[in-house]
């Protein structure tokens, strides 16, 4: 059984010109020619072509491919062993590349697809990615986390600026409320806690009262969250936690 150059090119997904070149440099010389001089390839030629294309896919230059294939001491088993080693190395490299791409995708899913200048403009001296990895470890398998990722992925710079403006406005008003001596169970404090809950629900994920109370506990148990809220005013983290609990109670939460 033999095949024309056009048939072989079709089998292998390469051009006739490539096969002509391989013939000219002695890398793949067809085993037959017709009386008219047309190339005819046999099964052994196809096997050699398969080896050539394998090594080319891995980036070997043609002269090195010729050396490998024409090694008189090599046998088919040696080629298979070498190919297995090369493929294993390629797989490991591709895995690392895939991991790098996934990391970049996660960053974009977090919505932090801003330039450094835009990040500073939106977030100031706060790092929006500071706790991203830990957040995924703690809540990555929850629907709330998945929902926050989906929403953040669609946010533009203007969306982030609006979100931050709302958060900063809330912080200023809550600080003023504390300065005025409003207790956590006071009407205004509970209203502010409710506004806090709705802000989370509007921008990140659905936040029922039970979830909100869990967040409130985290604001005082996690030193970093506590430091964040207490930087607005000392004692704000605990005051807010108590207001969250009182607000949930008045709504039957």
N, C-alpha and C positions, 0 to 999 in steps of 0.2 A: 504494500500500500504506500503510495507516495502522494504528495500534495504540492500544489502550485504555490508560488510565492504569495499570490493574493490570498489563497486559502489560509496559509500559515499566518500571514499578517492579521487576518480576521480572527483566527483562533487566539492569538496572543495579545490582541489589542494594540498592536504597534503598526508602523507604516511600512509599506513596501520599500521605501527608501532606506529605512533602518536596516532591513534585512540585506539589501544590496551593500550597505556599508559594512555590515558584519562579514559578508562574503569577501569584500575587497581587502579587509585587514586580516583575513584568515581566522577570525574568531568563530564564525559559523559558516563553513563551506558546505553547500548542499551535496548530499551523497550521490545525486544523479543529475544529469542534464539530458534534455531531449536532443534529437538530431538537429533541431533548429537552435540549440543552445539555451533553451529555457530551463530555469532552475526547477528541480524537483526535490522535495524534502521527505525523508523517511522518518519512522518512529524514533530512531536514535537521534536524528537531527532535532526533533521536537523536544526530546529529553534534554539535550544540550542547551537548546534555547531556553527551556524552563530554568535551568541552572543559571544561565547568563542573566536573565531578567531578575532572578532572585537576588543575585549579588549586586546588580545595578540598583535595585530598589533599596538596598542597604548602603548605597553610596560608593561602592567600589569602582575605581576607574577601569576602563576596558582592558588596559594592559595587565592589571592585577587579576582581573577575571580570567584572562587567558592563561596566566601562570597557574592559577588555582585549578582550572579545568584540565590543563595539559600536564599536570604533575603525574609522572609515571608511577609514583609510589602510592597515589591516592586511589581509593576504591569507592564505590557508591556509599558504603557504610560510613566512610570517613567524611564524605560530603554531607551526609545526613547529620552526623555528629556536629560538624562545624556549623551547619545551618541551624541546628537546635540551639547551640550556644549563642550564635548571633541573634537569633530571634528572641531568646530569653533576655539578652542585653537590651534589644530594641524595646521589648515589652516594658522593662523596668524604666527605660528612659521615657517612654510614652506615658507611663503611669505618673511619673513626676511632672511631665508636661500637663497632663490632665488635672493633677492636683493644683498646679499653679493657675490653670484656667478656672477651676472651680473656686479657688480663693478669690480671683478677680470677680467672678460671677456673684459670690456672696457679698462682696463689697458693694456691687451695684444693686443687689437685692436689698441691702440695708438703706439704699437711697443716697449713699454717700458718693455720688458720682459727680462731685463738684471739683473745680480746680482748687488748688491751695488758696488762691486769693479769695475765691467764693466761700470756701469753708470758713476762713477768718472773718469774712464779711457777715456770714450768717451766724456762726457759733461763737465768735470772739475767741477767748482763750480756752474755751471748752473743747475737748476732743470728742467728737461724736462717735468715734470708733473705739474709744478707750476700753469699753466693757463689752464689745460686740462678741468676742469669742466666749467670754464667760457667760453671757446671756444665752448663747446657743447651747452651751453645755448644761445650763440650769433649766432652760425652758424650751430647748430646741424641738422636743417631741410633743409640744402642746399646740392646740389649735390657735390659741391666742398669739403665740410666737409666729406661727405660719401666717396668720392674718396680718400681723404687724409688718412682716416681711413683704407681703403682697402689696400693702398700702404704700409702704415707704418706697418700693420700687418705682412707683408712678409719680413720686413727688418731684417737682421742679425746684429750682432755687427760690422762686417766689413762694412756693408752698412752704418750704422750710423757714423762710423769713417770717411768714405769717404765723406759723406754729410757734416760733421762738418769741415773736412779739406778744402773742397771747399768754405764753408761759411767763414772760417777764412782767407783763401787766398784772397777772394774777399774783406773782410773788410780791410786787410792790404793795398791792392792796392787802394781802394777808399780813405782811409785815406791819402796815399801818394799823390794822385791826388789833394786832397784839400790843402795839404801843399804846393803844387806847384802853387796853385792859380787858378786852373781850375774852370771856372764858371759852374753852373748847366746846362746851355744850350750849353756848349762846347761839341765838338764832342766826346771827350774821356769820359766825364761825362755821356752823353747819351748812349754811348756804354756800360758803366758800369751798367747803369740803365737797359738796355736791357739784360745784362748778369744776373742781379738780377731777372728779370722777368722769364727768361728761367730756372734759378735754381729752382724757385718755381714750374714751369711747369714740370720740370724733376723729382722732388722729392715728390711733394705734390699733386698738382691738376692743371688742365688747367687754365692758368692765362692770359686771354686776356687783352688788354690795358686798357679797362674800369675798370676791376677788379684791375689791378695793380695801377691805379690812386686812387681807393678807399683805397687800402692798404697804399699808400703814405700819404693820408690825415690822416689815423689812426696813422701813425708813429709820427705825430706831435700833434694830438688831444688827444691821450692816453698817459698820463704821463709816464707809465711804458715802452711803446715802445720807447717814446722819450728819456727816460733815458738810455735805452739799446743802441740805436744808438749813442746818444751823449757821451756815455762812451767811444766810440772808438775815437771820437774827438768832442769837443763842436761844435754844429751847424750842425753836420752830418745829423741828422734826417730831418731838413728843406732843406738842400742842396740836399739830396736824393729825397725828395718829389718833389722839383722843377725839378730835372733831370728826374724823372719819367714822369712828365707832359710834359716836352719838348720832351722826347723820344716818347711818345704817339702821340704828335702833328706831329712829322716828319714822323710817320708811318700812319698818318691819323686817329689816335685813338681819 
